[in-house]
Amino acid sequence: MDFNLSTEATAFRQEIKDVIALTYTPDRRSEHHRTGTFACPALYQELARRGLLERIVPGLGKGDPIELWILFNELEKASVPYDALSVILIVSAMVNRLGSDLQRERILPSLLSTKSYACLGYSEPGSGSDVASVSTRAVRDGDQWVINGSKMWTTMAHEADWILLLTRTDPTLPKHRGLTMFVLPMDTPGISVEPVWTIGSERTNATFFDDVRVGDEWVLGGVDKGWAAMGVGLTFERGVVGETNSGVALLRHFRQWAEETGAAHDPAIRQQMTQTAIDNEVAKLLTQRSAWMAASGELPLVEGAMTKLFATVAYQKAAHWFQQRAGAAGLLRFGEDGAAAEGWIEYEGRHAPLCTIRGGTTEINRNIVAERHLGLPKSV
């Protein structure tokens, strides 16, 4: 098997690097860590201007499937924030696959030009990763739906123009049925957003829906078919659009600090760096497989769960190792004198646990692998 990139994919990688170098400045890096809004509009706009976003949307783009992985691989290696971009691609892929002609015509151009952002309205305060337990209700009233409830972890909701919203439309059915997905304009009356600050410095949000009235034109994938639509979204989110290559930047930052301080001569530290490099390579190969399947029209539900599970756990393990090795310097933040790797080690230590939670927790992904790949019975 040949793992070398094609000539076209190599050129695509270089173009992504050029865009990052052109648009992602140290000032912008400081700004998103200061504000908690992990987005880089200038970079996204340049990608869109060059047609690179539409090119890689699963099921829509015409580029080599591996280009989806290349984009996020380069963004993660450069420590570029991509929360907003990943949701743009997830929602675009879902609308392209499940949406009506009206939805595709209205939503896709706004997202793929990055003139609009989107957010995901899945989790709720009382259900977390048990997404099927949603209690946000959508009740039919004539030719409209009336939505009431709340969502948690709606990252980018304070900047978004669209929200992908999972609701319960038939409470008499089992919890995995009777769900309906909507894709709504965020300026619909009755929607409000409150900030929630995470341990990783990122701003996410709590989003509230009070007598929000919408028509059938905003139903995505069919009434009472929300769980199937949810599966499409989570498949793209897990193991395809980011959070599987964070260990590369972490290793680079730690190695630089270790060489500057002489810690790199410690055999135990060298062994941990080597293991992290091996884990990064495994995560890369798993991500390439998931990305190729998604961009080829398949839904890598199990493969995506495997990818996210391995990559995020390995990243958290490495972040823990390196912060321990850095000692007191590994507890100092950006801008503090003596901070290991200018504060990156401390930041990675806070950021890594979040990656094992969002997009489906480690426990959820373990269940998927156990049940759907290993054939083990569901837990009681």
N, C-alpha and C positions, 0 to 999 in steps of 0.2 A: 504494500500500500504506500502510495506517495503522499506525504504530508506537506510537500512544498506548495506554496501558493502559486496560482496561475499568474501569468504576466499581467492580466487585467486586474486581478485582486491585489497584486503588489502595487500597481499604480494607484488603485483605490486607497490602499493603506497610506501611501505617501501623500495623497491629496488630503486625507483626514489629518495627518500630522501637520501639513501646511496650514490648514484651517485653524487648528489648535494654536500653532505658533503665532498666527496672525491676529487672533481674537482674544486669547485667554492670557491676560496680563496679571502680574502680581496684585495690582489694585483690585481687579475683579475677584481674585481669590480671597482677598481680605474682606471684601464687601459681602460675599455670600456667607462667610463664617460669622461676620458681625450681625447680619440681618436674619440669618436662619433660613433665608429663601435660597435653596440650592438650585439655582438656575443660572444659565449664562446666555442671555438673549442674543448678544452679538454673535456668539459662536453658532447658535441654532439658526439664526437668520442667514448666516453665510452658508451653512450646510444646505438650507432650503433654497437659497439663491442658485446654488450650483446643481440643484436637482438631486442631491444625494439622499434626502430623506424619503421622498417618494420611491426612489430606486430600491430601497431596502425593506419596505413594508411587506411583511409576509402575505403572499397571495396577490399583491398588487404590483410590487416592483419588478423590474426586469433585470436586475443585477445578479451576479453570482450569489447564491444563497449564503456563502461564507462571509459576504460583505457585512451582513448584519452583525456577526460576531466581531469582525474587524473594527467596526465603529466603536462598540462599547469596550473592546479590548484596549484601543488607543485612548479613549476617554478615561478609563480607569487607571491606566499606566501613568497618565499625566495628572491624575487627581482632579479631573474636571467634574463639576457637579452635573449630574444628568437625570435627576429626579423628574424634572419637567419633561425632558426629552423622552424618557422611557415610557411615561404615561401617554404622551402624544402618539408614540408608535403602537402601544397596546390598543388604545381606543381606535386609532386609524385601522388597525388590522381587524378589530372586531366589527367596526362599521362596514368595512369593505366586505367582510365575510357574511355578516348577518343583516346588514342594514337595507332599508328600502332605497329606491332611486332618489327620493327626496332627501333622505338622510345622507347618502353618499354625496350628493350634489351640494348640500348645505354645509356639511361638517368637514369632509376630507380636505377641500381646498384651504379652509381656514387653519386647520391643524398642520398640514404639510407645508404651508408657507410660514408657519410658526407665528402668524398674526394672532392666533388663539392658542391657549393652553387648555388642558383638561385635567380632571381629577377623578379618583375612583371612590365611589360611595358603596363600599361593601360592608366593612366591619361596623359593629355597633357597641355602645358602652357595656352592654350586658352579655355580649356573645363572643367578642374577640375573633379568634380564628375559626370558631364554629359558625361559619358564615351562613349555613342553612337555617340557623335559629333566628334569623332576622325578624324583627317585629315592626319595622317601618311598614305602614299599611298604605296600599293604594286601593281605594274603593271606587267602584263605578258609580257615577252620578250623571245619568243621561248619556251624552256623547263625550263626557270628560271623565278623567280620573282625579280623585282628590287624595293627595299624599300627605301623611302626617307621620312624624318620627324624627330620628336623629341618627347621624353617622359619626364614627370616630376615625382618626387617622386619615382624613381626607387631605393628604399632602397636596399643596399648590391650589387648594380651593380658594384661597384669598387672591389668586391671580388668574384663575381659570375662567373660561367662557362656557365650558361644557362639563357636565358631570355624568358619569356612568353610574346609575343608581339601581341597586337591587332592592326590590320591595316584595311584600307578601300580598298577594291578590286573592288567595283562597285559603283561609285559615282552617278549613275543614279537611284539607288534604294533608298527608304526611309532610314533614318539614322540608324534604328535598323536592317536593312538588308544590304547586300552587304559588310559585315565585315568578315574578315578572321583572325583566330588566328594562329600564328606561334610559335614554340618553337625552339630557335636558339642558337647555340654556341656563346658565347660572343667574341670569338676570330675571328669571321667572319670579313673579311676586310670591313671597312667603318663604324664600330661602335666605338663611342668615348663616354667618361664619364667625367662629370665635377661635383665637389662636391657642395652640397647645405646644409647649416647648419640650423637646426631647433631650435625653441625656447626651445625644450626639450633636448638640447645638442646632439641630435642624428644627424649623418650625413646621409642625403639622397642624391640623385643625379639627375642631368639632363643628359639624354642619347640621343645621336644624331645618325642618320642613313643617311649616304650619299652614294647613289648608292650601297646599300648592295644587293648582288646577292646570292639568295638561290634557291634550288630546291623544288619540290613538297614533297620531303621526310620530310620536316620540317613543313608542314601544319598540324595543330592539330585540328581534329574534322571536317574537310571538308571545301572546298572553299565556301565562302559566308555563312558559318554557325558559324561565330565567336561570334554572340550574344548568341547563345545557349551554346557555350563553355564558354563564359564569365559568364553566369548564374551559371554554375557548379562551377567555381572558386570562385565567390563571395559567393555562398552558403556555401562552406567550410570555407571561410575567416570570415564570419560574424557569431559570436556566437558559433564557434566551436574551432578555434585554437588561443585562447588567447584573451587578452584585455577585459575579462569579470570578472576578479577576482582581479583586482589591488587594490580594496578597502580594501582587507584583510591586505596586507602589510602596507598600509597607516594607517589603524586603529591601527595596532600593534605599528608602529613607534610613532604615536601621543599619544597613551595611555602610552607608556613608558615615553615620555617627560612629559605628564600631571601628572603622578604619582611622577616623580622625582622633579617637581617644585611645587607640591601641587595643581595645577590647576584642578586635577581630582575631587577635593571636590566641585567644582562649579556645582550646579544642572543643569545649562544650558549646560555646557560642557558635563556632564554625559548623558543628554538627546540626544545631538547630536551624541555622541559615540554609544549610544544604537540604534538610528535610522540608523546609518551607519552599525552596525552589522546586523540589520534586512535586510537592502538593500543588503548586501553581501550574506545573505542566499537566498534571492529571486533570485539574479543573479546566484548563484550556481545551483539552481534548474532549471532555464531556460537554463543554459549552458548544464546541464546533458541531458535535453530533446533534444536539438539541436545536441549534440554529438552522442547520441544514434541513432537518425534518420539518420545522415550522415553515421555513421559506419554500419548501417543496410541496406544501399543501397538506402535510400530515400534522396531527396534534400530538406532540411528544409529552403526553401527560406524565407518564412514568419516568421517561428520560429526563424531563425538565425537573421533576422532583429529586431524582438522583443527583443531578448537576448542582442544584441549589443546596441540597443537603450536604454534599461533600465540600463544596467550595466555601460556604459560609462557616461551617464548623472548623475547617482547616484555617480560615482567616482568623477566626476568634482565638483559636489555639496559638497561632503565631503571634497575634497581638499581645496575648497574655505572656507568652515567653519573653518577647522583646521588651515589654514594659518592665517585667521583673529584672531582666538583665541590665536595663538602663538605670535601675535603682531610683534614687530621688529625682534624678534628671528626667526620668520618664513620667513624672507626675506634674511637670511644669508645662504650661500652655503656651500657645503662640504669643510671641512678644515678651516672654519672661526670660530674664537672663539665665543662661545655663541650661535652657530646655533642650532635651535630647532631640536631635534632628529638627531643631527650630520649632519644636512643639508638636511635630507630626506623630511621635510615638504616643504621647498622651492622648491626642485626638483619636488615633486609630484604636486605642484601648476603649474609648467611649463609643466609637462608631461601630465596632465589630459586633457587639451583642444585638444592635438594632437589625443587622442584616440577617440574623437567624430568626427574626420575628416577622418582619413585613414580607408580604408575598406568600404567606403561609409559614407557620412556625416549623421549627425543626421536628417537633413531635408530629405535626400533620404530615409532613413529607415522609417521615419514617413509616407512618401508617400506610401511605400510598404505596411505597415500595414494598412493604410487608404484604399487603393484601393483593396488589395488582401484579407484582413481579414475582414474589416468592410464594404466593398462593396461601398465605397464612390466614386464619379466620379473623373476622373483625373482633375487636376487643368488646367485652360486654360491660 
